[in-house]
């Protein structure tokens, strides 16, 4: 379906500098909110909107995303600068926003990563982990984002939220997911710090330019809470070629040459005052949450909310949920992925 009808185009050109006959292309990275590059001969921007069809409003809140990157941008953190937010619903029932287009590339998979030298991979690794440490060190409590979510009990809230969303769209039983849920509930560590949590911080959610992170994107899962949740996602998704049955089957780090998981933990530790002794819990939490996310995407794809999709691709998402769930249920997780 064509989102960019005449009324939408007129609205856009009234609020940003771009020709009415601008071109657009959808980013292939990202399977939840829909992201377009819109451009003419002189200007480029990014437009982000929710998926088509029925949706969970709390999971696709454009105003919330806009507020997050607006405040982080004003505090000189590496995010795209937001430009225009539409919420009136008189032209389209879905909110959307427009932000700057950040030059660079997204390293979305191991195929693209193979084009990088080992030196580039190591430089990117350093910048990647230092960037999230900077975000975690941002004083969110004394910022305009201090009302983004409850400050304490992050893990408990995550377990409740994703379980609730899973149950709301549930189409099948997944035994490993139930087992992992119970493991997490019984071993929740004490939250050490109140920070911004990106919620899905991986290499395919940053823009890289000249070997360094230029911008962090895809803030739909962001909240306030425990920063080690982001670190858990980094370690979980930082797959290597020797790892068995990784569910991150396209992870850029499957292309050898990036820093190791232990090296990332050391860099983060040097840029933070947090104790990392319970990092396995947060790695497990990440696998578990990705299982929940993949199941939600599978349900939406199978119901046609993203338009016509190849049935084989839908089946891949279905299988992906189980792969993540099995990792989350592994009782010797850190040993297995070392």
C-alpha positions as CSV (number, residue, x, y, z in Angstrom):
1,X,0.0,0.0,0.0
2,X,1.2,3.5,-0.9
3,X,1.5,5.7,2.3
4,X,2.7,8.7,0.3
5,X,-0.5,9.9,-1.2
6,X,-1.1,13.5,-2.3
7,X,-2.3,14.7,1.1
8,X,0.7,13.2,2.9
9,X,3.1,14.7,0.4
10,X,1.5,18.2,0.8
11,X,1.8,17.9,4.6
12,X,5.4,16.9,4.4
13,X,6.5,19.7,2.1
14,X,4.8,22.2,4.3
15,X,7.0,21.1,7.2
16,X,10.4,20.2,5.8
17,X,12.5,21.4,2.9
18,X,11.9,18.9,0.1
19,X,10.3,18.7,-3.3
20,X,6.7,17.5,-3.5
21,X,7.7,14.8,-6.0
22,X,10.3,13.4,-3.6
23,X,11.3,9.8,-3.9
24,X,11.2,7.2,-1.1
25,X,12.5,3.8,-0.3
26,X,11.9,1.6,2.7
27,X,14.8,0.5,4.9
28,X,15.1,-3.3,4.8
29,X,16.5,-3.3,8.4
30,X,13.8,-3.3,11.1
31,X,10.7,-5.5,11.3
32,X,8.4,-3.5,13.5
33,X,7.9,0.2,12.9
34,X,8.3,1.1,9.2
35,X,11.1,3.4,8.2
36,X,11.5,5.2,4.9
37,X,14.3,7.3,3.4
38,X,12.6,10.3,1.6
39,X,14.7,12.3,-0.7
40,X,15.0,14.7,-3.7
41,X,18.1,15.9,-5.5
42,X,19.3,18.1,-2.6
43,X,17.7,16.8,0.6
44,X,17.4,13.5,2.5
45,X,15.4,12.7,5.6
46,X,14.0,9.6,7.4
47,X,10.3,9.1,8.0
48,X,9.1,6.6,10.6
49,X,5.6,5.3,11.1
50,X,3.9,2.3,12.7
51,X,3.0,-0.9,10.8
52,X,-0.2,-1.1,8.9
53,X,-3.3,-2.7,10.3
54,X,-4.2,-3.5,13.9
55,X,-1.4,-2.9,16.4
56,X,-0.5,-2.6,20.0
57,X,-0.3,1.2,20.6
58,X,2.2,1.0,23.4
59,X,4.6,-0.8,21.1
60,X,4.4,1.7,18.3
61,X,4.3,5.1,20.0
62,X,5.7,7.7,17.6
63,X,5.4,10.6,20.0
64,X,7.3,8.8,22.6
65,X,10.2,7.9,20.1
66,X,10.3,11.5,19.0
67,X,10.5,12.8,22.6
68,X,13.4,10.4,23.3
69,X,15.6,11.4,20.4
70,X,14.8,15.0,20.8
71,X,16.1,15.1,24.4
72,X,19.1,12.9,23.7
73,X,20.0,15.0,20.6
74,X,19.9,18.2,22.7
75,X,22.3,16.6,25.1
76,X,24.9,15.8,22.3
77,X,24.3,12.1,22.4
78,X,24.6,10.1,19.1
79,X,21.0,10.1,17.8
80,X,19.4,11.5,14.6
81,X,18.0,15.0,15.1
82,X,14.1,15.0,15.0
83,X,12.4,17.5,12.8
84,X,8.7,17.1,12.5
85,X,6.0,15.1,14.4
86,X,2.5,14.4,13.1
87,X,-0.2,13.4,15.6
88,X,-3.4,15.2,14.4
89,X,-4.9,12.2,12.6
90,X,-6.9,14.3,10.2
91,X,-5.0,13.1,7.1
92,X,-3.9,9.7,8.3
93,X,-4.9,7.7,11.4
94,X,-1.3,6.8,12.2
95,X,1.2,9.2,13.8
96,X,4.6,9.5,12.1
97,X,7.7,11.6,12.5
98,X,10.6,12.9,10.3
99,X,14.2,13.1,11.4
100,X,17.5,13.9,9.8
101,X,19.2,11.3,7.5
102,X,22.5,10.4,9.0
103,X,25.2,9.7,6.5
104,X,26.9,6.3,6.8
105,X,26.0,2.7,6.6
106,X,24.2,0.1,8.7
107,X,26.1,-3.1,9.2
108,X,23.0,-5.3,9.1
109,X,24.6,-8.7,8.6
110,X,27.7,-10.8,8.3
111,X,27.8,-10.4,4.5
112,X,28.2,-6.6,4.8
113,X,30.6,-7.0,7.7
114,X,32.9,-9.1,5.4
115,X,33.6,-6.0,3.4
116,X,35.3,-4.4,6.5
117,X,38.9,-4.9,7.4
118,X,39.9,-6.3,10.8
119,X,41.1,-2.8,11.8
120,X,37.7,-1.3,10.9
121,X,35.9,-4.0,12.8
122,X,37.9,-3.4,16.0
123,X,37.5,0.4,15.7
124,X,33.7,0.0,15.2
125,X,33.6,-2.5,18.2
126,X,35.2,0.1,20.5
127,X,33.0,2.9,19.3
128,X,29.9,0.8,19.6
129,X,30.5,-0.2,23.2
130,X,31.7,3.3,24.2
131,X,28.6,4.9,22.7
132,X,26.2,2.8,24.8
133,X,28.3,3.5,27.9
134,X,27.9,7.3,27.2
135,X,24.1,6.8,26.8
136,X,24.0,4.9,30.1
137,X,26.0,7.6,31.8
138,X,23.5,10.3,30.7
139,X,21.7,11.7,33.8
140,X,18.2,10.7,32.8
141,X,16.8,11.3,36.3
142,X,17.5,15.1,36.0
143,X,16.4,15.3,32.3
144,X,13.1,15.8,30.4
145,X,13.0,12.0,30.0
146,X,12.7,11.3,33.8
147,X,9.0,10.5,33.3
148,X,9.6,8.0,30.5
149,X,9.0,5.0,32.8
150,X,9.3,3.9,36.4
151,X,12.8,4.1,37.7
152,X,13.1,1.0,39.7
153,X,12.0,-2.6,39.0
154,X,13.0,-2.6,35.4
155,X,13.5,-6.3,35.0
156,X,10.2,-7.1,36.7
157,X,8.5,-4.6,34.4
158,X,10.1,-6.1,31.3
159,X,9.0,-9.6,32.3
160,X,5.5,-8.4,32.9
161,X,5.2,-6.3,29.8
162,X,6.5,-8.9,27.3
163,X,4.6,-11.7,28.9
164,X,1.4,-9.7,28.7
165,X,2.0,-8.8,25.0
166,X,2.8,-12.4,24.2
167,X,-0.4,-13.6,25.8
168,X,-2.4,-10.9,24.0
169,X,-1.3,-12.3,20.6
170,X,-0.7,-15.9,21.6
171,X,-1.2,-18.4,18.9
172,X,0.8,-21.4,20.3
173,X,2.6,-22.9,23.3
174,X,6.4,-22.7,23.5
175,X,7.8,-24.9,26.3
176,X,11.3,-23.4,26.3
177,X,9.9,-19.9,26.6
178,X,7.9,-20.9,29.7
179,X,11.0,-22.5,31.2
180,X,13.2,-19.4,30.6
181,X,10.5,-17.2,32.0
182,X,10.5,-19.1,35.2
183,X,14.3,-19.0,35.4
184,X,14.3,-15.3,35.0
185,X,11.6,-14.7,37.6
186,X,13.5,-16.7,40.2
187,X,16.9,-15.0,39.7
188,X,16.3,-11.3,39.3
189,X,19.4,-9.3,40.5
190,X,19.2,-6.0,42.3
191,X,19.2,-3.0,39.9
192,X,22.4,-1.0,40.4
193,X,21.6,2.2,38.5
194,X,18.8,4.2,36.8
195,X,19.6,4.8,33.2
196,X,18.2,5.2,29.7
197,X,17.8,1.7,28.2
198,X,17.7,1.5,24.4
199,X,16.1,-1.9,24.4
200,X,17.6,-3.3,21.2
201,X,21.2,-2.1,21.0
202,X,22.9,-4.0,18.3
203,X,25.1,-3.2,15.3
204,X,22.2,-3.2,12.9
205,X,20.6,-0.4,15.0
206,X,23.4,2.1,14.6
207,X,24.7,4.1,11.7
208,X,28.5,3.9,11.2
209,X,30.6,6.5,9.5
210,X,34.4,6.5,9.2
211,X,34.7,3.6,11.5
212,X,32.7,5.1,14.4
213,X,29.1,5.1,15.5
214,X,27.5,8.2,14.0
215,X,23.9,7.7,15.3
216,X,21.9,5.2,17.3
217,X,18.5,4.4,15.8
218,X,15.3,2.4,16.4
219,X,14.3,3.7,19.8
220,X,10.8,2.1,20.0
221,X,11.8,-0.2,22.9
222,X,13.5,2.5,24.9
223,X,12.6,3.1,28.6
224,X,14.2,4.0,31.9
225,X,15.7,1.2,33.9
226,X,18.7,-1.2,34.2
227,X,21.5,-0.4,31.8
228,X,22.9,-3.9,32.0
229,X,19.9,-5.1,30.0
230,X,21.4,-3.3,27.0
231,X,24.8,-4.9,27.7
232,X,23.1,-8.3,27.9
233,X,21.7,-7.7,24.4
234,X,25.1,-6.7,23.1
235,X,26.7,-9.9,24.4
236,X,23.8,-12.1,23.3
237,X,23.8,-10.7,19.7
238,X,27.7,-10.6,19.4
239,X,27.7,-14.1,17.8
240,X,30.9,-15.7,16.4
241,X,31.6,-18.3,13.8
242,X,32.3,-21.0,16.5
243,X,29.1,-20.5,18.4
244,X,26.6,-23.4,18.2
245,X,23.0,-22.7,17.0
246,X,23.0,-18.9,17.3
247,X,19.6,-17.4,16.7
248,X,21.3,-14.2,15.5
249,X,21.8,-16.0,12.1
250,X,22.8,-12.8,10.3
251,X,24.8,-11.2,13.1
252,X,27.6,-9.0,11.6
253,X,30.0,-10.4,14.1
254,X,29.7,-13.9,12.5
255,X,32.3,-12.3,10.2
256,X,35.5,-12.7,12.2
257,X,37.6,-9.7,13.2
258,X,35.4,-7.9,15.7
259,X,36.5,-7.7,19.4
260,X,35.4,-10.6,21.5
261,X,32.6,-10.7,24.0
262,X,35.1,-10.6,26.9
263,X,36.9,-7.6,25.4
264,X,33.6,-5.7,25.1
265,X,32.8,-6.4,28.7
266,X,36.2,-5.1,29.7
267,X,35.7,-1.8,27.7
268,X,32.3,-1.3,29.2
269,X,33.6,-1.9,32.7
270,X,36.3,0.7,32.1
271,X,33.6,3.2,31.2
272,X,31.1,2.4,33.9
273,X,31.0,1.9,37.7
274,X,28.6,-1.1,37.4
275,X,29.4,-4.6,38.7
276,X,29.1,-7.1,35.9
277,X,29.0,-10.3,38.0
278,X,25.4,-11.1,37.0
279,X,25.8,-10.4,33.3
280,X,24.6,-14.0,32.4
281,X,21.1,-13.1,33.7
282,X,20.9,-10.1,31.4
283,X,22.2,-12.2,28.4
284,X,19.4,-14.7,29.2
285,X,16.9,-11.8,29.4
286,X,17.9,-10.6,26.0
287,X,17.4,-14.0,24.3
288,X,14.1,-14.3,26.1
289,X,12.9,-10.8,25.0
290,X,14.0,-11.5,21.4
291,X,11.9,-14.6,21.4
292,X,8.9,-12.5,22.4
293,X,9.7,-9.9,19.8
294,X,10.1,-12.5,17.0
295,X,6.8,-14.1,18.0
296,X,5.0,-10.8,17.7
297,X,6.6,-10.1,14.3
298,X,5.6,-13.6,13.2
299,X,2.0,-13.1,14.3
300,X,1.8,-9.7,12.5
301,X,3.4,-11.0,9.3
302,X,1.1,-14.0,9.2
303,X,-1.9,-11.8,9.6
304,X,-0.8,-9.5,6.7
305,X,-0.2,-6.4,8.7
306,X,3.0,-5.7,6.6
307,X,1.3,-6.4,3.3
308,X,1.9,-9.5,1.2
309,X,5.0,-11.5,2.4
310,X,6.5,-14.7,1.2
311,X,5.2,-17.7,3.3
312,X,8.8,-19.0,3.7
313,X,9.8,-15.7,5.3
314,X,6.9,-16.0,7.7
315,X,8.0,-19.5,8.6
316,X,11.5,-18.2,9.3
317,X,10.2,-15.8,12.0
318,X,8.2,-18.7,13.5
319,X,11.3,-20.8,13.8
320,X,13.4,-17.9,15.0
321,X,11.2,-17.5,18.1
322,X,12.0,-21.1,19.1
323,X,15.7,-20.7,18.5
324,X,15.8,-17.6,20.8
325,X,13.7,-19.5,23.4
326,X,16.1,-22.4,23.4
327,X,19.0,-20.1,24.1
328,X,17.2,-18.4,26.9
329,X,16.4,-21.7,28.5
330,X,20.1,-22.9,28.5
331,X,21.2,-23.2,32.1
332,X,24.9,-22.9,31.2
333,X,24.4,-20.0,28.9
334,X,27.7,-18.0,29.2
335,X,29.8,-21.2,29.0
336,X,27.9,-22.2,25.8
337,X,28.3,-18.9,24.0
338,X,31.9,-18.1,25.2
